[in-house]
């Protein structure tokens, strides 16, 4: 009997990673390439080369799942600021024609959420929200280990909640234009680069997010002030997630989840912004970390194969 192999592909603006999994979702290996920026056809061709190379090595036609940054709408068309050449295209359908097999596709943050919903912690809960705080901010809700799918594929886009007017006035924050085209999206303030923007607002000086965290740990007053504002904004934002989805657990991933000072204060930061008597759900670190994107895409592919067989 031929072994089943599954390819989870995590696409980003700068890199594409393909991980090979066996039928039990044990990762066997992974490889990365730079994301082609010249044309949509070059982008597709790069994916084909990666997939066919894995086919040759494992002597199979692996099942394919893709995690894609941006929106995947009801027609499976992509809207992505990070991979602009793919915008307006049905990437799953176009790739499927080239590799002669079905392709599952979903937003990369929702792939992360799906992976973590099927983790040791995730399987113990009915409603799991996965939230990434990295170069961007996005997430997804899973119910009974399956992705909640909304009418237009936008559920979980918490990074595009509007900045709280109360907090904007409290800290006299500038209204920033988001990469999505809207004004005042909270992602501009709470994604990793947002901490640097907040520091610049308070100090008039430029430091990287890493340098601000280092300054925080050394007791720098402006770094502490900026970080306190940052945590307050995330607390308000996560309170909005809780009000909207009422999850039992929120699993946090992305680079900022590795800042212990944030994770230690997050539950306390949420409390002032939810109804009295409503408990804050468990806030936990992602079990699979950086591998969750490819793993979630592989779970999608495996489910698709099961549905077709």
C-alpha positions as CSV (number, residue, x, y, z in Angstrom):
1,X,0.0,0.0,0.0
2,X,1.4,3.4,-1.0
3,X,2.1,5.7,2.0
4,X,0.2,8.9,2.2
5,X,2.2,12.1,2.4
6,X,0.9,15.6,3.0
7,X,2.4,18.9,2.1
8,X,1.7,21.9,4.2
9,X,2.7,25.2,2.5
10,X,3.0,28.4,4.5
11,X,3.3,31.5,2.2
12,X,4.6,34.8,3.3
13,X,5.7,38.0,1.7
14,X,9.4,37.1,2.0
15,X,9.5,33.3,2.1
16,X,7.6,30.2,1.2
17,X,8.0,27.1,3.4
18,X,6.9,23.6,2.4
19,X,6.8,20.9,5.2
20,X,6.2,17.2,4.5
21,X,4.0,15.3,6.9
22,X,3.1,11.6,7.1
23,X,-0.5,10.5,7.5
24,X,-0.3,11.0,11.3
25,X,0.8,14.6,10.8
26,X,4.4,13.9,12.0
27,X,6.6,16.4,10.2
28,X,9.4,14.7,8.3
29,X,11.2,17.7,6.8
30,X,10.8,21.3,5.6
31,X,12.3,23.6,3.0
32,X,12.1,27.3,2.2
33,X,12.5,29.5,-0.8
34,X,12.3,33.3,-1.3
35,X,8.8,34.3,-2.4
36,X,9.0,35.4,-6.1
37,X,7.9,39.0,-6.5
38,X,8.1,39.4,-10.3
39,X,4.8,37.9,-11.5
40,X,1.9,35.7,-10.5
41,X,3.1,33.0,-13.0
42,X,6.6,33.0,-11.4
43,X,4.9,32.6,-8.0
44,X,2.9,29.6,-9.2
45,X,5.9,28.1,-10.9
46,X,7.9,28.3,-7.7
47,X,5.2,26.4,-5.9
48,X,5.0,23.7,-8.6
49,X,8.8,23.2,-8.4
50,X,8.6,22.7,-4.6
51,X,5.7,20.3,-4.8
52,X,7.1,18.2,-7.7
53,X,10.4,18.0,-5.9
54,X,8.7,16.6,-2.8
55,X,6.7,14.2,-5.1
56,X,10.0,12.9,-6.6
57,X,11.7,12.4,-3.2
58,X,8.7,10.6,-1.6
59,X,7.6,8.8,-4.8
60,X,4.0,10.0,-4.5
61,X,1.5,12.7,-5.3
62,X,1.3,14.4,-1.9
63,X,-1.9,16.1,-0.7
64,X,-1.4,19.9,-0.8
65,X,-2.7,22.5,1.6
66,X,-1.7,26.2,1.6
67,X,-1.8,28.9,4.2
68,X,-2.0,32.3,2.5
69,X,-1.7,35.8,3.9
70,X,-4.7,38.0,3.4
71,X,-8.4,37.2,2.7
72,X,-9.6,34.1,0.9
73,X,-13.1,35.2,-0.1
74,X,-16.2,33.0,-0.8
75,X,-15.1,32.5,-4.4
76,X,-11.7,31.4,-3.2
77,X,-10.1,34.5,-4.6
78,X,-7.1,36.0,-2.8
79,X,-6.7,39.5,-1.5
80,X,-3.2,39.8,-0.2
81,X,-1.0,42.9,0.5
82,X,2.0,40.6,1.2
83,X,1.7,38.7,-2.1
84,X,0.1,41.3,-4.3
85,X,0.5,39.3,-7.6
86,X,-1.9,36.7,-6.2
87,X,-4.7,39.3,-5.5
88,X,-7.8,38.6,-7.6
89,X,-6.7,35.1,-8.5
90,X,-8.1,31.7,-7.4
91,X,-4.6,30.4,-6.4
92,X,-5.8,27.0,-5.3
93,X,-7.6,26.3,-8.6
94,X,-4.8,27.7,-10.7
95,X,-2.2,25.5,-8.8
96,X,-4.4,22.5,-8.9
97,X,-4.5,22.6,-12.7
98,X,-0.7,22.7,-12.8
99,X,-0.1,19.8,-10.4
100,X,-3.1,17.7,-11.3
101,X,-4.6,17.3,-7.9
102,X,-6.9,19.3,-5.5
103,X,-5.4,22.1,-3.4
104,X,-6.8,23.3,-0.1
105,X,-6.3,26.9,0.8
106,X,-7.0,29.1,3.8
107,X,-5.7,32.3,5.5
108,X,-2.4,31.6,7.2
109,X,-3.6,32.9,10.6
110,X,-6.6,30.5,10.4
111,X,-4.2,27.7,9.5
112,X,-2.3,28.5,12.7
113,X,-5.6,28.5,14.7
114,X,-6.6,25.1,13.2
115,X,-3.2,23.6,14.1
116,X,-3.4,24.8,17.7
117,X,-7.1,23.7,18.0
118,X,-5.7,20.2,17.4
119,X,-2.9,20.5,19.9
120,X,-2.7,19.0,23.5
121,X,-4.4,22.1,24.9
122,X,-6.7,22.7,22.0
123,X,-8.4,19.3,22.0
124,X,-9.5,19.8,25.6
125,X,-11.7,22.7,24.6
126,X,-14.7,23.3,22.4
127,X,-14.0,26.9,21.3
128,X,-10.4,27.8,20.6
129,X,-9.3,31.2,19.2
130,X,-5.8,31.3,17.7
131,X,-4.2,34.8,17.6
132,X,-1.0,35.7,15.9
133,X,0.9,38.8,17.1
134,X,3.9,39.1,14.8
135,X,4.6,41.4,11.8
136,X,0.8,41.5,11.6
137,X,-2.2,40.5,13.8
138,X,-4.8,38.0,12.8
139,X,-6.5,34.8,13.9
140,X,-9.3,32.4,13.6
141,X,-11.9,30.5,15.7
142,X,-12.2,26.8,15.8
143,X,-15.2,24.9,17.2
144,X,-14.7,21.2,18.0
145,X,-11.4,21.2,16.2
146,X,-12.7,22.6,13.0
147,X,-12.4,26.1,11.6
148,X,-15.4,28.3,11.9
149,X,-16.0,29.5,8.3
150,X,-17.8,32.8,7.9
151,X,-19.8,34.0,4.9
152,X,-17.0,36.1,3.4
153,X,-13.9,34.5,5.0
154,X,-13.1,37.4,7.3
155,X,-14.0,36.0,10.7
156,X,-10.9,36.3,13.0
157,X,-9.4,39.4,11.4
158,X,-9.1,41.1,14.7
159,X,-6.2,43.2,13.6
160,X,-8.6,45.3,11.7
161,X,-10.8,46.2,14.6
162,X,-10.8,50.0,15.0
163,X,-8.5,51.4,17.6
164,X,-10.5,52.2,20.8
165,X,-11.4,55.9,20.8
166,X,-11.0,55.8,24.6
167,X,-7.4,54.6,24.4
168,X,-6.6,56.8,21.4
169,X,-7.5,59.8,23.6
170,X,-5.9,58.4,26.7
171,X,-2.6,58.2,25.0
172,X,-3.1,60.9,22.4
173,X,-2.2,58.4,19.7
174,X,-2.0,59.4,16.0
175,X,-4.5,57.8,13.7
176,X,-2.4,55.6,11.4
177,X,-3.3,54.3,8.0
178,X,-3.3,50.5,7.8
179,X,-1.8,48.5,4.9
180,X,-5.4,47.3,4.2
181,X,-6.3,50.8,3.3
182,X,-8.5,51.6,6.3
183,X,-7.6,54.2,9.0
184,X,-6.9,53.3,12.6
185,X,-6.8,49.5,12.4
186,X,-5.5,48.2,15.7
187,X,-2.9,46.1,13.8
188,X,-0.9,49.2,13.2
189,X,-0.4,49.6,17.0
190,X,-0.3,46.0,18.4
191,X,1.6,44.0,15.7
192,X,5.3,43.8,16.5
193,X,6.2,47.0,14.6
194,X,3.5,48.8,16.4
195,X,5.5,48.9,19.6
196,X,8.2,50.9,17.8
197,X,5.5,53.3,16.5
198,X,4.2,53.8,20.0
199,X,7.7,54.4,21.3
200,X,8.3,57.0,18.6
201,X,5.1,58.7,19.6
202,X,6.1,59.0,23.2
203,X,9.8,59.8,22.7
204,X,10.2,61.3,19.2
205,X,13.1,58.8,18.7
206,X,13.4,55.6,16.7
207,X,14.2,52.2,18.3
208,X,13.4,48.7,17.0
209,X,10.8,46.6,18.9
210,X,13.7,44.4,20.0
211,X,15.6,47.4,21.4
212,X,12.5,48.6,23.2
213,X,12.0,45.2,24.9
214,X,15.7,45.3,25.9
215,X,15.2,48.8,27.3
216,X,12.1,47.7,29.2
217,X,14.1,45.0,30.9
218,X,16.8,47.5,31.8
219,X,14.3,49.9,33.4
220,X,14.2,52.6,30.7
221,X,11.3,54.9,31.6
222,X,10.2,55.6,28.0
223,X,10.4,52.0,27.1
224,X,8.3,51.1,30.1
225,X,5.7,53.8,29.3
226,X,5.5,52.7,25.6
227,X,5.2,49.0,26.6
228,X,2.4,49.8,29.2
229,X,0.4,51.6,26.4
230,X,1.1,48.6,24.0
231,X,-0.2,46.1,26.6
232,X,-3.2,48.2,27.3
233,X,-4.1,48.2,23.6
234,X,-3.7,44.5,23.3
235,X,-5.8,44.0,26.4
236,X,-8.6,46.1,24.9
237,X,-8.3,44.2,21.6
238,X,-8.4,40.7,23.1
239,X,-11.4,41.8,25.2
240,X,-13.2,42.5,21.9
241,X,-12.2,39.0,20.6
242,X,-13.8,37.5,23.8
243,X,-16.9,39.6,23.4
244,X,-17.3,38.5,19.8
245,X,-16.4,34.8,20.0
246,X,-16.5,33.8,23.7
247,X,-13.7,31.3,23.4
248,X,-12.6,28.9,26.2
249,X,-9.0,29.4,25.4
250,X,-6.9,31.9,23.3
251,X,-3.7,30.4,21.9
252,X,-1.1,33.1,21.1
253,X,1.7,32.8,18.5
254,X,4.0,35.1,16.6
255,X,7.1,36.9,17.6
256,X,5.5,39.0,20.3
257,X,4.1,35.9,22.1
258,X,7.8,35.2,23.0
259,X,8.0,38.4,25.1
260,X,7.2,37.0,28.5
261,X,6.4,40.5,29.9
262,X,3.5,40.6,27.5
263,X,2.1,37.1,28.2
264,X,2.5,37.6,31.9
265,X,0.3,40.7,31.9
266,X,-2.2,39.9,29.2
267,X,-5.0,38.4,31.4
268,X,-4.8,41.4,33.7
269,X,-4.8,43.8,30.8
270,X,-8.0,42.3,29.3
271,X,-10.0,42.4,32.5
272,X,-10.9,46.1,32.6
273,X,-12.5,45.9,29.1
274,X,-15.0,43.0,29.6
275,X,-18.3,42.9,31.4
276,X,-18.1,42.5,35.2
277,X,-18.5,38.9,36.1
278,X,-17.2,37.6,32.8
279,X,-14.1,35.5,33.2
280,X,-11.0,35.9,31.0
281,X,-10.4,32.6,29.1
282,X,-7.1,30.8,29.4
283,X,-4.3,32.5,27.5
284,X,-1.6,30.1,26.4
285,X,1.4,30.0,24.2
286,X,1.2,28.1,20.9
287,X,2.3,24.5,21.2
288,X,3.7,24.2,17.6
289,X,5.0,27.7,17.3
290,X,6.4,28.6,13.9
291,X,5.5,25.2,12.6
292,X,1.7,25.7,13.1
293,X,1.2,27.5,9.8
294,X,2.4,24.5,7.7
295,X,0.8,22.0,10.1
296,X,-2.6,23.8,9.8
297,X,-2.3,23.8,6.0
298,X,-1.5,20.0,6.1
299,X,-4.6,19.4,8.3
300,X,-6.7,21.2,5.7
301,X,-5.2,19.0,2.9
302,X,-5.7,15.8,4.9
303,X,-9.3,16.7,5.5
304,X,-9.8,17.4,1.8
305,X,-8.4,14.0,0.9
306,X,-10.7,12.3,3.4
307,X,-13.7,14.2,1.9
308,X,-12.8,13.1,-1.6
309,X,-12.1,9.5,-0.9
